[in-house]
Amino acid sequence: LGIWQDFMREHEEAFGAAAGAGAGGPAAEAKHGGSSGGGGDTEHRLEAHDVYRQFTAMVERQLEEALAGKGVAGGDFLRLSADLADDGGSSGIEDDPALQAFLQLVLGATDFLVFSDVMRDTAKRQYYFQIMAMWHTSMGREAK
């Protein structure tokens, strides 16, 4: 989680985030020529998309490392996770709140709209990482 937080902090400017500003705030809008909710200039949007691609590549590398001994590729894991999240209840996932939380947190981080929203709003980012930390802690307790 620390690596994700550091990455987001280092790249928040690409999304117009300003410290303490929600959804980019007025300072970000003035700096990037309009609303940070999609009305910014083309260069800003391209930079934001590039940061998103770097982040998803980092997440996939981390998954690859974690899954290396299991014979599962990171991309395959993300696709399977997305399939589980979108299965309409046929897998029984709705009966496992911990798995639901995990899928929503991981998949949310790799969805551009969610990533962009979290990047623009420092309060949402802090909340996201609080949830991630609580989930990580609860999973550690369940494993014991």
C-alpha positions as CSV (number, residue, x, y, z in Angstrom):
1,L,0.0,0.0,0.0
2,G,2.9,2.3,0.7
3,I,4.1,2.0,-2.8
4,W,0.7,2.9,-4.2
5,Q,0.4,5.9,-1.9
6,D,3.8,7.2,-2.8
7,F,3.1,6.7,-6.5
8,M,-0.2,8.6,-6.2
9,R,1.3,11.4,-4.2
10,E,4.2,11.8,-6.7
11,H,1.8,12.0,-9.7
12,E,-1.3,13.8,-8.3
13,E,-0.4,17.0,-10.2
14,A,-1.2,15.2,-13.5
15,F,-4.8,15.1,-12.3
16,G,-4.9,18.6,-10.9
17,A,-5.0,17.5,-7.3
18,A,-4.0,20.2,-4.8
19,A,-3.3,19.4,-1.1
20,G,-6.5,19.6,0.8
21,A,-8.7,20.3,-2.3
22,G,-11.6,18.0,-3.1
23,A,-12.0,16.9,-6.8
24,G,-9.1,19.1,-7.9
25,G,-10.4,22.3,-6.4
26,P,-10.3,25.8,-7.8
27,A,-6.5,26.0,-7.8
28,A,-6.3,23.0,-10.0
29,E,-9.0,24.3,-12.4
30,A,-7.2,27.6,-12.8
31,K,-3.9,25.8,-13.4
32,H,-5.2,23.4,-16.0
33,G,-7.7,25.7,-17.7
34,G,-11.1,24.6,-16.6
35,S,-12.8,22.0,-14.6
36,S,-10.6,19.0,-13.6
37,G,-13.6,16.8,-14.3
38,G,-12.8,16.3,-17.9
39,G,-12.8,20.0,-19.1
40,G,-9.1,20.4,-18.8
41,D,-6.7,20.7,-21.8
42,T,-5.7,17.8,-24.0
43,E,-2.1,17.7,-22.6
44,H,-3.5,17.3,-19.0
45,R,-5.7,14.4,-20.1
46,L,-2.8,12.7,-21.9
47,E,-0.6,13.1,-18.9
48,A,-3.3,11.7,-16.6
49,H,-3.8,8.7,-18.9
50,D,0.0,8.1,-19.0
51,V,0.1,8.1,-15.1
52,Y,-2.9,5.7,-15.1
53,R,-1.0,3.4,-17.4
54,Q,2.1,3.5,-15.3
55,F,0.1,2.7,-12.2
56,T,-1.7,-0.2,-13.7
57,A,1.6,-1.6,-15.0
58,M,3.0,-1.3,-11.5
59,V,-0.1,-3.1,-10.0
60,E,0.3,-5.8,-12.6
61,R,4.0,-6.2,-11.9
62,Q,3.2,-6.5,-8.2
63,L,0.6,-9.1,-8.9
64,E,3.0,-11.0,-11.2
65,E,5.6,-11.1,-8.4
66,A,3.0,-12.2,-5.8
67,L,1.5,-14.9,-8.1
68,A,4.8,-16.1,-9.7
69,G,4.8,-19.3,-7.6
70,K,1.2,-20.0,-8.2
71,G,1.3,-20.3,-12.0
72,V,-1.1,-17.4,-12.6
73,A,-0.3,-14.3,-14.6
74,G,-1.3,-10.9,-13.1
75,G,-3.4,-10.0,-16.2
76,D,-5.2,-13.3,-15.9
77,F,-5.8,-12.6,-12.2
78,L,-7.3,-9.2,-13.0
79,R,-9.5,-10.6,-15.7
80,L,-10.7,-13.4,-13.4
81,S,-11.4,-10.9,-10.7
82,A,-13.4,-8.7,-13.1
83,D,-15.4,-11.7,-14.2
84,L,-16.1,-12.7,-10.6
85,A,-17.2,-9.1,-9.8
86,D,-19.5,-9.1,-12.8
87,D,-21.0,-12.6,-12.6
88,G,-24.4,-11.5,-11.4
89,G,-24.2,-13.7,-8.3
90,S,-23.6,-17.1,-10.0
91,S,-20.3,-17.7,-8.3
92,G,-21.6,-17.1,-4.7
93,I,-19.2,-14.2,-4.2
94,E,-22.1,-12.2,-2.6
95,D,-21.7,-14.6,0.4
96,D,-18.1,-13.6,1.0
97,P,-17.8,-9.9,2.1
98,A,-14.0,-10.1,2.4
99,L,-13.7,-11.3,-1.2
100,Q,-16.2,-8.6,-2.4
101,A,-14.2,-5.9,-0.7
102,F,-10.9,-7.2,-2.1
103,L,-12.3,-7.3,-5.7
104,Q,-13.8,-3.8,-5.4
105,L,-10.6,-2.3,-4.0
106,V,-8.2,-3.9,-6.5
107,L,-10.5,-3.5,-9.5
108,G,-11.3,0.0,-8.5
109,A,-7.6,0.9,-8.5
110,T,-7.3,-0.3,-12.1
111,D,-10.4,1.4,-13.4
112,F,-9.5,4.8,-15.0
113,L,-12.6,6.7,-13.8
114,V,-12.2,5.5,-10.2
115,F,-8.4,6.0,-10.3
116,S,-8.9,9.5,-11.7
117,D,-11.5,10.4,-9.1
118,V,-9.2,9.2,-6.3
119,M,-6.2,11.1,-7.8
120,R,-8.1,14.4,-8.0
121,D,-9.5,14.3,-4.5
122,T,-7.0,13.9,-1.7
123,A,-9.7,13.2,0.9
124,K,-11.1,10.3,-1.3
125,R,-7.5,9.0,-1.6
126,Q,-7.0,9.0,2.1
127,Y,-10.3,7.3,2.6
128,Y,-9.4,4.7,-0.1
129,F,-6.1,3.9,1.7
130,Q,-7.8,3.7,5.1
131,I,-10.2,1.1,3.7
132,M,-7.3,-0.8,2.0
133,A,-5.4,-0.8,5.3
134,M,-8.5,-2.0,7.3
135,W,-9.1,-4.8,4.7
136,H,-5.4,-5.8,4.9
137,T,-5.5,-5.9,8.7
138,S,-8.8,-7.9,8.8
139,M,-7.4,-10.4,6.2
140,G,-4.3,-10.9,8.4
141,R,-6.5,-11.7,11.4
142,E,-8.6,-14.2,9.4
143,A,-5.5,-16.0,8.2
144,K,-4.4,-16.8,11.7
